[in-house]
């Protein structure tokens, strides 16, 4: 018989860690968050107080050594993900890890091998798969409601750039931002991508260019099944968080618009207008974050496959590396070039 609740340790009490802490403690009855760790002990303490978590520590290894903790949620900095996955697997803990697993394939492969050897579960945090709008698009593709998919276009614009300090260590726009779109593309179409061509520029903040990144990009995808896809990314949209999709098929089309705080539309003699879209990902994707964590808890408690596995976490990194190589070399890049 499965356990009544899953005892979880949270690693990292930053913005995304606090989000998961809130959901685990208030919206997922089958989860029991018993300890939080953060390299800044004060952050761990504040998180524990805010969400009534019994224990807080500075060293995440204390969490891994705790005999009652069955699973960990990794929300630490990206450069620590792969190492902590390996250590958690060796400790026999099931693992939920925020994306990306790592910024290089060798580190990812070592982590995935450790998970396989230990026989634990690993779910990667691609929350958009759990959003009701995107799931409806996938459903339409699976049911053949728009015929055979032809053209996919994803729009993903942030309301403002992240701090330069973050950009310097995040891997850049393809690995910290477009990676969600890479995952969505293969999830929605149900096919892998063979080739990527990327163009980008610095149009928002010259400091981003000085840090070696671009803040505006368009990415062309060639899928194995013949579908053509495009992704538009920008670090800044003055009007808020822009998340849209269009998919054209042989017998129809399906699209997703932005989410808004209300449905009110104001009409007068000068214009027809409404309030701005929801401001950022925390507001836009709240329910998807809850759903992905609930799915992880369910998979562990009932010994079911996780819905987003290690390979699902690896492939978008391959795609991001291909996009970066394409941008640098001004040519299309086959994903096979990255693998070899």
N, C-alpha and C positions, 0 to 999 in steps of 0.2 A: 504494500500500500504506500502511496506517495505521502511525504510529510505534509503537514497542514500548512506550513509556511516556510519560506526560504530565508535563511539568515544570511544577510548581505553586509559586506564591508565596502565603504565608499572611499576611493583613493582620489583625492583632489577636491578641494572645496572652493574652486573658482566659480565663474558664472555658470558653466554647464553642470558642474558638480552640485551646486545649490539647486539648480532646476531639477535634477534627478532626485536629490534628497527630498525636495518638496513632494514630488510625485510618489516616491516609494513610501513615504511616511503617511500620506494623506489619501492616496487614490488607488493603491494596489494592496488590497487586504491580504493577499497571499505572500507578501514580502515583509520582512522584519529587518530594518536597518539598525544594526547593533553597534557599529563603530565607524568613525570617519577619521581619515588621516590626511594631513597636508604638511608640506615642507615648512609652511608658515603656521606654527602651532596656534597662533591667535585665530587664523582663519578656520582651522578645524574646531576650535573651541566655540566660536561664534555660530558655526554651522550646527554643532551639537546642541547648543542652547536654543537656537531658533526652531529646530525640528525635533527636539526632545530625543536626541540620539544618546544612548546610555554612555558611550565611551568615545573619547577623542584622543588622538596621538599625533606626534610629528612624523614618526618613521612608519612608512607603509608596511615594512616587514613585520611589524607587530600585528597588523591585520592578517597578513598571510600566515603567521604562526598561530593565530587564534583557532583552537580546535573546533569551536562551534560554528564558525563562519564557513558557509558552504560555497559562496560565490562572491566575487568582487566586481565592482563597477569602476573602470579605469577612466578617470577624467583629469589625469595629470597632463603635463606638457607633452607635445607630440614626440619629442626626442626621447622620452622615457617609455613610451607605450610598448614597444617590442620587448625590451628587457623585462618590464613588469609582467607582461604576458608569459614569458618564459618562466619567471620565478613563481608566478601564480599557478601555472600548470604543474610545475614540479611540486608545489605545495598541495596539489589535488583540488584546487578551487576551480569552479566554473567561472567563466569570464565574459563580461560585457565590456567592450572597449570602444571608446569614441574613435572616430576616424581622424586621420588615416592611421593604419597600424604602424607605419614608419614611412620615411621619405625615400628609402631605397629598398630594392627587392631582396637583397641578401638578408637584411634584418628581418623583413617580413617572413621570408622562408624559414629562417631559424625559429621564429616565434610559432609559425604554423606547425613545424615539425615537432616542437615541444608539446604543443596542444595534442597532436595526434598520438605521440608516445604516451602521454599521460592519460589519454582517454577522457578528457574533460570537454565540455562544450565551450565554444567561442562564438559570440555574436558581435558583429561590428555595427556601430551606431549610424546607420544610414536611415534616419528617421522618416525621410520623405516617402519611403515605400509604404509607410503606414498612414499617410494622409489620405482622407476619403476621396479627395478630388483626383489625385494621381492613381489611386487604386481603381477608380471608375474608368480611367483611360485604359489601364491594363486590362480590365474586364472587357471593355469594348473590343480590344484587340483579340483577346482570347476567344470571344464569342463571334468574331467576324462581323461585328455590327457596322464597320466602315469598310468592309472588304479587305483587300490586301494593302497594308501600309505602304505609302510611297515617300512622303516627306514629313519629317519631324523637326519642329523648331522649338527650342527651349530658351526662355528669357529669364535671366537671373541677375538682378541688379540690387546691390546693397544700398541702404540709405546714406551711408558714410563709410569712409575707409577705416580699417582698424589702425591701432597705433603702429608707428613705424617700427617700434621694438618688436612687435608681433610679426610683422612682415619679414623682418630680417631672419627669423628663425622658423617661419611657417612652411617654407618651401615655395612660396609664391602663389600667385592667383590660381594656377592650375591644380595645385595640391591642397590648398586650404579653402578654395571657393568652388571652382568648377568641378571638383571631385564629386560633389553632390549631383551635378548635372550628368557627369559621366556615368554614375551609377543609375540615375533615372533613365538615361537613354537606353542602356542595355536591359534594364528591368521592364520598361514599357514596351519596347519592340520585341523582346524575347529572343534577341539575336546578339551575337558578339560583333564588335567593331574590328575591321581589318586594317583601316588606314585613317590617319588623322592629319589635317592640315590646319595650322593655326596662324592667325595674324593678331598683333597686339600693338598697343601704343600707350604712352603716358599722357593722359588728357585731364586728369583730376589733380594730381599732386606730383610736382617734380621730385619731391623727396622719395617717392615710391620708386621712380626711375633710378635715383641715386643709390637706392638699396638693392638695385639689380632686378627689379620686378616691373611688370606693366600693370596698369589699373583698368584697362579697357581691352577686350579681346573678342574675337569671333573665331569659332572653331567649326570646321567642317568634318563630318563623320561619314565614312563609308562602311555600312554594315555588311556582314557576310551574306545576308539574305537579299541584298540589293537596295535596301532602304537608304536614303540619303538624309542625314541629319545636320542641323546647325545649332550651335549654342552661342548665345550672346551674353557676355558678362561685363559688368561695370562695377567698380568699387563705390560709385556714388550716383544715386538718383535723387534729385532734389525733393521729389514728392513722396519718398518713402521706399518701402521694400516691395520690389516689383518681381513677381513670380508668375509667369504666364507660359502657356504651352499651346501649340497648334499641331495637330496630326492629321494629315490628309491621306485618305485611303482611296481605293479604286471605286468604292460605291458611296463614299461619304466622308465626313470629317468630324473631329471632336476637338474641343478647345477648353482651356481653363483660364479664367480670369483671376484677378487679385481678390483677396479677402479684405473686407472693410469692417470697421467697428460697428456700423449700422447700415441699414438699407435705405435710409432717407435720401431723397433727391429733391433739391431746391430748384424751382423754376420761377424766373421772373422775366421782366421785359428786356433783360440784358444777357442772361445766360441760363443754362441748365447745368447744375453742378452738384457735387456730393463731397463728403469729407474724404480726406486722404486715406490710402490703404493702411492696414495695420503696419506699425512702424518697423518691426524687425522680426527675426526668426522666432524669438521666444513667444511673441504674441501670435504670429502666423501659424506656427506649427505646434502649439501646445498639445493638442490632442494626439498628434502623431508621436510625440515624445512619450506620452503616457502609454500609448498602444504598443510601442516597440518594447518598452520595459516590461509591460505586462506579458508580452509574448515571450520574452526571455525567461521570466519567472516561471511561466507555464511550461516551457520547454524543459527546464531543469527539473521541476517538481514531477512532471509526468513522463520524463525521459523521451521527449520528442525532439526531432531535428529543429535547430534554430532556424528562423526564417531568413537570416542574413549571415552567411557563414564566412569562414576565413578566406575562401576563394573569392567570394563577393567583395571582400575587403581588399584583396590583392589586385584584382583586375582594374579597378578605377585608378590605382596608382600607376599601373602600366600605361593606361591611357593618358594620365597627367604627364608622365615622363615623356611620352611620345609627343604630346602637345608642346612641351618645353623644347624638345629637340627640333620640332618643326619650326617653331618661332625663331630659334637660334640659327637654323640652317636654311631657312626660307624655302622649304620644300615639304611635300607630303611625306609622312613617316608611317611605314607599316609597323604594326605592333610587334611583329616578329623580329624587327630590328632591335627593339628594346629587350626582348627576351634573350637575345643572343649577344 
